[in-house]
Amino acid sequence: MAETNGKTRSLSSHLGGHLRESGMLIALVAIVAFFTIIVRVTLDVDFLSAQNITNLFLQNSYVIIMALGMLLVIVAGHIDLSIGSVVGFTGAVAAVLTVNLHLPVIVVVPACLLVGALIGSAQGYWVAYWRIPSFIVTLAGMLVFRGLTLWLLNGQNIGPFPKAFQSLSTGFIPDVFGVDKPNMTALALITAAAVVVIWIGWRARARDAEFGMTPEPMGLFIGRNVIVAAALVFVGWKLATFRGLPNVVVILTLLTVLYAFFTENTTTGRRIYALGGNEKAAKLSGIKTDRLVFFCFVNMGVLASLAGMIVAARLNSSTPKAGVGFELDVIAAVFIGGASMSGGVGKILGVVVGALIMGVMNNGMSILGIGIDYQQVIKGLVLLAAVIFDVYNKSK
């Protein structure tokens, strides 16, 4: 009996200590289940159809990509309001280089990434070395690069893009096994991803035990990983029976793994969290805080430029209005995913979950025919609830 009570206390204490992470994952599952039932009952449509799952990734890829960079900026204690305008500007640069100057995609992609890095460098310089508040610097950047986008496009759309450029967003990984349907390559890659997720979780649990930390209860560990692996295999099967694995999903997966490793297993990643937690203490411990802030903004510029090219490729043209309001969705995804307003707190996987919550809500409400006015109200309330939850957790 005492052993049972000990296990119950261990489980409850772990859930209490990881309330935000567990809550967001449960919320995502609940939202998906809600829209699956409602859409089926009201419209007799399969919300989890292969086509809709594919559209969900294609429509929200830019949010996830930029949220990875925004997390680092927010963890470091800053904000970037210019990313929507940077998306529009780099998309315009890509259109001029590709459509007007007929440069090959292999030249255009690194050139646009370089443009994004230069933009991030320019803004990061003023924030990191001149100590100008990031809100002011990036607000100015929002206006500057929106104006430059209008100037570069001359107020008109430029397109269409060649097929090679469009494949950044709308292309699919071919089946190397030569099977039409299901796409065995997609199944193999998704299954491998599920195995890797379980392996990473097992390694993290073993590392906690090695350093004397209380590991996650075995029952909870098994249950959570079974659910995640089953969800990945289900999504993989759906994609395999449709058109296969979208190129953008491969890009998202690689970036997520890379940034998760960077933030959790590298010295620089841990120093960014130290910077956001207490900048003065980080400085006293010998950390070059200005360099880290500069790096975060350069990284954000690169990811915004990548998102800009993906958006332009999906629209098959560059438009003066591209990227308008994107920064709001990205910032909302980061806060919903568990980042703290005061910096120093947040995880990559949490941000991905937060972005998926936003994406599923947008997709589900659009299918149900809910007006954009009500959609904005609902998303605003969800963001407010996430921030209130963060403040409540800190007070506890």
MARDO-519430 format. One record per residue (C-alpha): residue number from 1; residue in one letter; x, y, z. Coordinates in steps of 0.05 Angstrom, whole numbers, plus 5000, padded with zeros to 4 digits. Layout:
<rs>
+-----+----+------+-------+------+
:   i : aa : east : north :   up :
+-----+----+------+-------+------+
: NUM :  a :    X :     Y :    Z :
...
+-----+----+------+-------+------+
</rs>
This chain:
<rs>
+-----+----+------+-------+------+
:   i : aa : east : north :   up :
+-----+----+------+-------+------+
:   1 :  m : 5000 :  5000 : 5000 :
:   2 :  a : 5057 :  5047 : 5018 :
:   3 :  e : 5091 :  5030 : 4952 :
:   4 :  t : 5027 :  5046 : 4914 :
:   5 :  n : 5021 :  5113 : 4950 :
:   6 :  g : 5094 :  5128 : 4934 :
:   7 :  k : 5082 :  5115 : 4860 :
:   8 :  t : 5020 :  5158 : 4861 :
:   9 :  r : 5058 :  5215 : 4893 :
:  10 :  s : 5115 :  5207 : 4843 :
:  11 :  l : 5066 :  5209 : 4785 :
:  12 :  s : 5029 :  5270 : 4812 :
:  13 :  s : 5092 :  5307 : 4829 :
:  14 :  h : 5121 :  5294 : 4759 :
:  15 :  l : 5057 :  5318 : 4726 :
:  16 :  g : 5057 :  5379 : 4771 :
:  17 :  g : 5128 :  5396 : 4752 :
:  18 :  h : 5115 :  5386 : 4678 :
:  19 :  l : 5044 :  5414 : 4677 :
:  20 :  r : 5055 :  5461 : 4618 :
:  21 :  e : 5088 :  5408 : 4574 :
:  22 :  s : 5037 :  5354 : 4590 :
:  23 :  g : 4979 :  5403 : 4584 :
:  24 :  m : 4998 :  5426 : 4514 :
:  25 :  l : 5004 :  5355 : 4488 :
:  26 :  i : 4938 :  5337 : 4518 :
:  27 :  a : 4907 :  5400 : 4490 :
:  28 :  l : 4932 :  5383 : 4420 :
:  29 :  v : 4901 :  5313 : 4424 :
:  30 :  a : 4836 :  5342 : 4451 :
:  31 :  i : 4831 :  5395 : 4397 :
:  32 :  v : 4844 :  5344 : 4342 :
:  33 :  a : 4792 :  5297 : 4371 :
:  34 :  f : 4742 :  5354 : 4378 :
:  35 :  f : 4748 :  5377 : 4305 :
:  36 :  t : 4748 :  5304 : 4281 :
:  37 :  i : 4681 :  5292 : 4315 :
:  38 :  i : 4649 :  5359 : 4299 :
:  39 :  v : 4669 :  5359 : 4225 :
:  40 :  r : 4645 :  5288 : 4217 :
:  41 :  v : 4578 :  5302 : 4251 :
:  42 :  t : 4562 :  5369 : 4218 :
:  43 :  l : 4592 :  5360 : 4149 :
:  44 :  d : 4604 :  5285 : 4143 :
:  45 :  v : 4677 :  5300 : 4125 :
:  46 :  d : 4739 :  5264 : 4150 :
:  47 :  f : 4781 :  5316 : 4186 :
:  48 :  l : 4840 :  5267 : 4188 :
:  49 :  s : 4838 :  5251 : 4114 :
:  50 :  a : 4905 :  5244 : 4079 :
:  51 :  q : 4892 :  5307 : 4038 :
:  52 :  n : 4874 :  5349 : 4098 :
:  53 :  i : 4935 :  5326 : 4138 :
:  54 :  t : 4979 :  5343 : 4079 :
:  55 :  n : 4946 :  5412 : 4073 :
:  56 :  l : 4956 :  5422 : 4148 :
:  57 :  f : 5031 :  5415 : 4141 :
:  58 :  l : 5035 :  5456 : 4077 :
:  59 :  q : 4993 :  5513 : 4106 :
:  60 :  n : 5030 :  5518 : 4173 :
:  61 :  s : 5102 :  5501 : 4154 :
:  62 :  y : 5123 :  5574 : 4156 :
:  63 :  v : 5096 :  5582 : 4227 :
:  64 :  i : 5136 :  5523 : 4254 :
:  65 :  i : 5200 :  5544 : 4218 :
:  66 :  m : 5198 :  5615 : 4245 :
:  67 :  a : 5175 :  5593 : 4314 :
:  68 :  l : 5240 :  5554 : 4322 :
:  69 :  g : 5279 :  5618 : 4314 :
:  70 :  m : 5231 :  5661 : 4353 :
:  71 :  l : 5237 :  5614 : 4412 :
:  72 :  l : 5312 :  5630 : 4417 :
:  73 :  v : 5298 :  5704 : 4412 :
:  74 :  i : 5244 :  5702 : 4466 :
:  75 :  v : 5286 :  5655 : 4511 :
:  76 :  a : 5342 :  5707 : 4506 :
:  77 :  g : 5293 :  5759 : 4532 :
:  78 :  h : 5276 :  5796 : 4467 :
:  79 :  i : 5223 :  5797 : 4412 :
:  80 :  d : 5224 :  5804 : 4336 :
:  81 :  l : 5165 :  5839 : 4304 :
:  82 :  s : 5196 :  5845 : 4235 :
:  83 :  i : 5193 :  5772 : 4212 :
:  84 :  g : 5128 :  5780 : 4172 :
:  85 :  s : 5159 :  5837 : 4132 :
:  86 :  v : 5224 :  5797 : 4123 :
:  87 :  v : 5182 :  5739 : 4095 :
:  88 :  g : 5152 :  5786 : 4044 :
:  89 :  f : 5218 :  5819 : 4027 :
:  90 :  t : 5258 :  5755 : 4017 :
:  91 :  g : 5201 :  5726 : 3976 :
:  92 :  a : 5205 :  5787 : 3932 :
:  93 :  v : 5281 :  5780 : 3926 :
:  94 :  a : 5271 :  5707 : 3906 :
:  95 :  a : 5220 :  5727 : 3853 :
:  96 :  v : 5266 :  5780 : 3823 :
:  97 :  l : 5325 :  5733 : 3821 :
:  98 :  t : 5286 :  5674 : 3795 :
:  99 :  v : 5232 :  5703 : 3749 :
: 100 :  n : 5264 :  5768 : 3725 :
: 101 :  l : 5338 :  5750 : 3725 :
: 102 :  h : 5327 :  5675 : 3710 :
: 103 :  l : 5380 :  5652 : 3760 :
: 104 :  p : 5379 :  5578 : 3779 :
: 105 :  v : 5347 :  5556 : 3844 :
: 106 :  i : 5413 :  5530 : 3870 :
: 107 :  v : 5438 :  5602 : 3869 :
: 108 :  v : 5374 :  5636 : 3891 :
: 109 :  v : 5363 :  5595 : 3955 :
: 110 :  p : 5431 :  5610 : 3988 :
: 111 :  a : 5427 :  5682 : 3964 :
: 112 :  c : 5360 :  5693 : 3999 :
: 113 :  l : 5386 :  5659 : 4062 :
: 114 :  l : 5445 :  5707 : 4060 :
: 115 :  v : 5397 :  5766 : 4054 :
: 116 :  g : 5359 :  5741 : 4115 :
: 117 :  a : 5425 :  5734 : 4153 :
: 118 :  l : 5444 :  5806 : 4135 :
: 119 :  i : 5377 :  5831 : 4158 :
: 120 :  g : 5383 :  5794 : 4224 :
: 121 :  s : 5454 :  5820 : 4232 :
: 122 :  a : 5432 :  5892 : 4221 :
: 123 :  q : 5377 :  5887 : 4273 :
: 124 :  g : 5417 :  5844 : 4322 :
: 125 :  y : 5474 :  5894 : 4320 :
: 126 :  w : 5431 :  5951 : 4348 :
: 127 :  v : 5398 :  5906 : 4400 :
: 128 :  a : 5461 :  5870 : 4424 :
: 129 :  y : 5514 :  5924 : 4421 :
: 130 :  w : 5475 :  5989 : 4427 :
: 131 :  r : 5425 :  5962 : 4477 :
: 132 :  i : 5366 :  5991 : 4438 :
: 133 :  p : 5302 :  5953 : 4458 :
: 134 :  s : 5287 :  5898 : 4408 :
: 135 :  f : 5214 :  5920 : 4406 :
: 136 :  i : 5235 :  5987 : 4376 :
: 137 :  v : 5288 :  5959 : 4329 :
: 138 :  t : 5244 :  5905 : 4300 :
: 139 :  l : 5183 :  5950 : 4296 :
: 140 :  a : 5225 :  5996 : 4253 :
: 141 :  g : 5247 :  5935 : 4213 :
: 142 :  m : 5175 :  5916 : 4202 :
: 143 :  l : 5161 :  5983 : 4169 :
: 144 :  v : 5227 :  5986 : 4131 :
: 145 :  f : 5223 :  5918 : 4099 :
: 146 :  r : 5149 :  5924 : 4083 :
: 147 :  g : 5165 :  5988 : 4046 :
: 148 :  l : 5224 :  5955 : 4011 :
: 149 :  t : 5179 :  5897 : 3989 :
: 150 :  l : 5130 :  5946 : 3957 :
: 151 :  w : 5188 :  5982 : 3923 :
: 152 :  l : 5221 :  5918 : 3898 :
: 153 :  l : 5156 :  5889 : 3870 :
: 154 :  n : 5131 :  5957 : 3846 :
: 155 :  g : 5065 :  5942 : 3879 :
: 156 :  q : 5052 :  5882 : 3834 :
: 157 :  n : 5056 :  5806 : 3838 :
: 158 :  i : 5115 :  5771 : 3806 :
: 159 :  g : 5108 :  5699 : 3783 :
: 160 :  p : 5101 :  5643 : 3767 :
: 161 :  f : 5162 :  5607 : 3794 :
: 162 :  p : 5196 :  5549 : 3759 :
: 163 :  k : 5178 :  5478 : 3782 :
: 164 :  a : 5245 :  5470 : 3818 :
: 165 :  f : 5230 :  5529 : 3863 :
: 166 :  q : 5158 :  5509 : 3874 :
: 167 :  s : 5182 :  5441 : 3899 :
: 168 :  l : 5208 :  5476 : 3963 :
: 169 :  s : 5136 :  5477 : 3987 :
: 170 :  t : 5093 :  5434 : 3941 :
: 171 :  g : 5142 :  5378 : 3923 :
: 172 :  f : 5140 :  5307 : 3951 :
: 173 :  i : 5195 :  5257 : 3966 :
: 174 :  p : 5194 :  5203 : 3911 :
: 175 :  d : 5185 :  5130 : 3930 :
: 176 :  v : 5254 :  5099 : 3921 :
: 177 :  f : 5223 :  5029 : 3926 :
: 178 :  g : 5182 :  5041 : 3863 :
: 179 :  v : 5115 :  5027 : 3896 :
: 180 :  d : 5058 :  5072 : 3876 :
: 181 :  k : 5013 :  5068 : 3938 :
: 182 :  p : 5026 :  5064 : 3994 :
: 183 :  n : 5090 :  5104 : 3989 :
: 184 :  m : 5140 :  5057 : 4024 :
: 185 :  t : 5193 :  5111 : 4030 :
: 186 :  a : 5145 :  5155 : 4070 :
: 187 :  l : 5126 :  5096 : 4115 :
: 188 :  a : 5199 :  5078 : 4127 :
: 189 :  l : 5219 :  5149 : 4144 :
: 190 :  i : 5160 :  5161 : 4191 :
: 191 :  t : 5171 :  5094 : 4226 :
: 192 :  a : 5245 :  5111 : 4235 :
: 193 :  a : 5225 :  5179 : 4264 :
: 194 :  a : 5179 :  5144 : 4314 :
: 195 :  v : 5236 :  5098 : 4335 :
: 196 :  v : 5283 :  5158 : 4343 :
: 197 :  v : 5232 :  5196 : 4386 :
: 198 :  i : 5227 :  5136 : 4433 :
: 199 :  w : 5302 :  5128 : 4435 :
: 200 :  i : 5313 :  5201 : 4451 :
: 201 :  g : 5262 :  5197 : 4507 :
: 202 :  w : 5295 :  5135 : 4535 :
: 203 :  r : 5363 :  5169 : 4533 :
: 204 :  a : 5336 :  5230 : 4569 :
: 205 :  r : 5304 :  5187 : 4623 :
: 206 :  a : 5369 :  5149 : 4633 :
: 207 :  r : 5408 :  5214 : 4636 :
: 208 :  d : 5362 :  5241 : 4690 :
: 209 :  a : 5373 :  5178 : 4732 :
: 210 :  e : 5448 :  5182 : 4721 :
: 211 :  f : 5452 :  5253 : 4749 :
: 212 :  g : 5409 :  5236 : 4809 :
: 213 :  m : 5346 :  5269 : 4783 :
: 214 :  t : 5278 :  5235 : 4793 :
: 215 :  p : 5262 :  5203 : 4726 :
: 216 :  e : 5195 :  5204 : 4693 :
: 217 :  p : 5151 :  5148 : 4720 :
: 218 :  m : 5156 :  5086 : 4675 :
: 219 :  g : 5081 :  5081 : 4664 :
: 220 :  l : 5076 :  5153 : 4642 :
: 221 :  f : 5138 :  5146 : 4598 :
: 222 :  i : 5110 :  5085 : 4563 :
: 223 :  g : 5040 :  5114 : 4554 :
: 224 :  r : 5065 :  5180 : 4526 :
: 225 :  n : 5113 :  5148 : 4478 :
: 226 :  v : 5062 :  5097 : 4454 :
: 227 :  i : 5014 :  5155 : 4438 :
: 228 :  v : 5067 :  5196 : 4402 :
: 229 :  a : 5093 :  5136 : 4362 :
: 230 :  a : 5022 :  5115 : 4344 :
: 231 :  a : 5005 :  5186 : 4321 :
: 232 :  l : 5068 :  5189 : 4278 :
: 233 :  v : 5054 :  5121 : 4246 :
: 234 :  f : 4982 :  5141 : 4233 :
: 235 :  v : 5003 :  5206 : 4200 :
: 236 :  g : 5056 :  5169 : 4160 :
: 237 :  w : 5005 :  5118 : 4135 :
: 238 :  k : 4957 :  5174 : 4115 :
: 239 :  l : 5011 :  5210 : 4077 :
: 240 :  a : 5036 :  5146 : 4045 :
: 241 :  t : 4967 :  5131 : 4017 :
: 242 :  f : 4961 :  5201 : 3987 :
: 243 :  r : 5021 :  5232 : 3953 :
: 244 :  g : 5076 :  5213 : 4001 :
: 245 :  l : 5120 :  5255 : 4045 :
: 246 :  p : 5121 :  5330 : 4028 :
: 247 :  n : 5189 :  5362 : 4021 :
: 248 :  v : 5170 :  5414 : 4073 :
: 249 :  v : 5157 :  5360 : 4125 :
: 250 :  v : 5228 :  5334 : 4115 :
: 251 :  i : 5254 :  5406 : 4124 :
: 252 :  l : 5212 :  5415 : 4187 :
: 253 :  t : 5235 :  5349 : 4217 :
: 254 :  l : 5309 :  5363 : 4204 :
: 255 :  l : 5303 :  5433 : 4233 :
: 256 :  t : 5265 :  5409 : 4294 :
: 257 :  v : 5317 :  5355 : 4309 :
: 258 :  l : 5374 :  5403 : 4297 :
: 259 :  y : 5346 :  5458 : 4343 :
: 260 :  a : 5325 :  5409 : 4397 :
: 261 :  f : 5396 :  5382 : 4398 :
: 262 :  f : 5425 :  5452 : 4398 :
: 263 :  t : 5383 :  5478 : 4455 :
: 264 :  e : 5389 :  5417 : 4500 :
: 265 :  n : 5458 :  5388 : 4485 :
: 266 :  t : 5505 :  5445 : 4467 :
: 267 :  t : 5541 :  5496 : 4510 :
: 268 :  t : 5517 :  5554 : 4467 :
: 269 :  g : 5444 :  5532 : 4472 :
: 270 :  r : 5448 :  5527 : 4548 :
: 271 :  r : 5481 :  5595 : 4552 :
: 272 :  i : 5422 :  5626 : 4515 :
: 273 :  y : 5376 :  5600 : 4569 :
: 274 :  a : 5424 :  5627 : 4622 :
: 275 :  l : 5422 :  5694 : 4587 :
: 276 :  g : 5347 :  5697 : 4588 :
: 277 :  g : 5342 :  5673 : 4660 :
: 278 :  n : 5390 :  5724 : 4689 :
: 279 :  e : 5432 :  5768 : 4643 :
: 280 :  k : 5474 :  5798 : 4698 :
: 281 :  a : 5492 :  5730 : 4727 :
: 282 :  a : 5508 :  5704 : 4658 :
: 283 :  k : 5555 :  5762 : 4646 :
: 284 :  l : 5590 :  5752 : 4713 :
: 285 :  s : 5601 :  5679 : 4696 :
: 286 :  g : 5639 :  5699 : 4633 :
: 287 :  i : 5585 :  5689 : 4580 :
: 288 :  k : 5589 :  5738 : 4521 :
: 289 :  t : 5516 :  5757 : 4524 :
: 290 :  d : 5520 :  5808 : 4468 :
: 291 :  r : 5545 :  5756 : 4419 :
: 292 :  l : 5489 :  5708 : 4438 :
: 293 :  v : 5436 :  5761 : 4427 :
: 294 :  f : 5468 :  5779 : 4360 :
: 295 :  f : 5468 :  5705 : 4340 :
: 296 :  c : 5394 :  5696 : 4359 :
: 297 :  f : 5374 :  5753 : 4312 :
: 298 :  v : 5418 :  5728 : 4255 :
: 299 :  n : 5387 :  5659 : 4263 :
: 300 :  m : 5317 :  5689 : 4263 :
: 301 :  g : 5332 :  5727 : 4198 :
: 302 :  v : 5356 :  5663 : 4164 :
: 303 :  l : 5294 :  5624 : 4184 :
: 304 :  a : 5248 :  5681 : 4164 :
: 305 :  s : 5280 :  5682 : 4095 :
: 306 :  l : 5271 :  5606 : 4089 :
: 307 :  a : 5198 :  5615 : 4108 :
: 308 :  g : 5192 :  5671 : 4057 :
: 309 :  m : 5216 :  5626 : 4001 :
: 310 :  i : 5169 :  5570 : 4023 :
: 311 :  v : 5109 :  5618 : 4025 :
: 312 :  a : 5127 :  5646 : 3956 :
: 313 :  a : 5135 :  5575 : 3928 :
: 314 :  r : 5068 :  5554 : 3955 :
: 315 :  l : 5032 :  5616 : 3927 :
: 316 :  n : 5073 :  5609 : 3862 :
: 317 :  s : 5084 :  5684 : 3863 :
: 318 :  s : 5112 :  5739 : 3906 :
: 319 :  t : 5060 :  5789 : 3930 :
: 320 :  p : 5066 :  5856 : 3966 :
: 321 :  k : 5019 :  5829 : 4021 :
: 322 :  a : 5059 :  5766 : 4035 :
: 323 :  g : 5076 :  5756 : 4108 :
: 324 :  v : 5026 :  5807 : 4136 :
: 325 :  g : 5008 :  5786 : 4207 :
: 326 :  f : 5055 :  5726 : 4207 :
: 327 :  e : 5093 :  5751 : 4267 :
: 328 :  l : 5029 :  5747 : 4309 :
: 329 :  d : 5017 :  5674 : 4293 :
: 330 :  v : 5090 :  5657 : 4306 :
: 331 :  i : 5094 :  5693 : 4373 :
: 332 :  a : 5028 :  5662 : 4394 :
: 333 :  a : 5054 :  5592 : 4376 :
: 334 :  v : 5116 :  5603 : 4418 :
: 335 :  f : 5078 :  5627 : 4480 :
: 336 :  i : 5025 :  5573 : 4473 :
: 337 :  g : 5081 :  5522 : 4467 :
: 338 :  g : 5107 :  5539 : 4536 :
: 339 :  a : 5157 :  5597 : 4528 :
: 340 :  s : 5158 :  5648 : 4585 :
: 341 :  m : 5147 :  5722 : 4574 :
: 342 :  s : 5206 :  5739 : 4618 :
: 343 :  g : 5255 :  5694 : 4580 :
: 344 :  g : 5297 :  5634 : 4599 :
: 345 :  v : 5241 :  5582 : 4591 :
: 346 :  g : 5216 :  5543 : 4531 :
: 347 :  k : 5229 :  5480 : 4492 :
: 348 :  i : 5232 :  5465 : 4417 :
: 349 :  l : 5182 :  5408 : 4420 :
: 350 :  g : 5134 :  5451 : 4459 :
: 351 :  v : 5138 :  5505 : 4406 :
: 352 :  v : 5123 :  5453 : 4351 :
: 353 :  v : 5063 :  5430 : 4392 :
: 354 :  g : 5041 :  5502 : 4400 :
: 355 :  a : 5046 :  5515 : 4326 :
: 356 :  l : 5007 :  5452 : 4310 :
: 357 :  i : 4953 :  5474 : 4359 :
: 358 :  m : 4947 :  5540 : 4321 :
: 359 :  g : 4948 :  5504 : 4255 :
: 360 :  v : 4895 :  5453 : 4274 :
: 361 :  m : 4850 :  5508 : 4301 :
: 362 :  n : 4857 :  5549 : 4237 :
: 363 :  n : 4845 :  5489 : 4193 :
: 364 :  g : 4786 :  5463 : 4233 :
: 365 :  m : 4751 :  5530 : 4238 :
: 366 :  s : 4760 :  5542 : 4164 :
: 367 :  i : 4729 :  5475 : 4146 :
: 368 :  l : 4670 :  5490 : 4192 :
: 369 :  g : 4661 :  5557 : 4156 :
: 370 :  i : 4674 :  5600 : 4218 :
: 371 :  g : 4686 :  5672 : 4196 :
: 372 :  i : 4755 :  5703 : 4201 :
: 373 :  d : 4728 :  5753 : 4253 :
: 374 :  y : 4709 :  5697 : 4301 :
: 375 :  q : 4774 :  5659 : 4286 :
: 376 :  q : 4815 :  5719 : 4308 :
: 377 :  v : 4774 :  5726 : 4372 :
: 378 :  i : 4783 :  5652 : 4389 :
: 379 :  k : 4858 :  5652 : 4375 :
: 380 :  g : 4867 :  5714 : 4417 :
: 381 :  l : 4831 :  5681 : 4475 :
: 382 :  v : 4873 :  5619 : 4469 :
: 383 :  l : 4937 :  5661 : 4471 :
: 384 :  l : 4912 :  5699 : 4532 :
: 385 :  a : 4895 :  5634 : 4567 :
: 386 :  a : 4965 :  5607 : 4553 :
: 387 :  v : 4998 :  5669 : 4582 :
: 388 :  i : 4952 :  5668 : 4643 :
: 389 :  f : 4970 :  5594 : 4652 :
: 390 :  d : 5044 :  5613 : 4650 :
: 391 :  v : 5035 :  5667 : 4703 :
: 392 :  y : 4994 :  5620 : 4747 :
: 393 :  n : 5049 :  5566 : 4743 :
: 394 :  k : 5101 :  5617 : 4765 :
: 395 :  s : 5060 :  5639 : 4824 :
: 396 :  k : 5053 :  5566 : 4846 :
+-----+----+------+-------+------+
</rs>
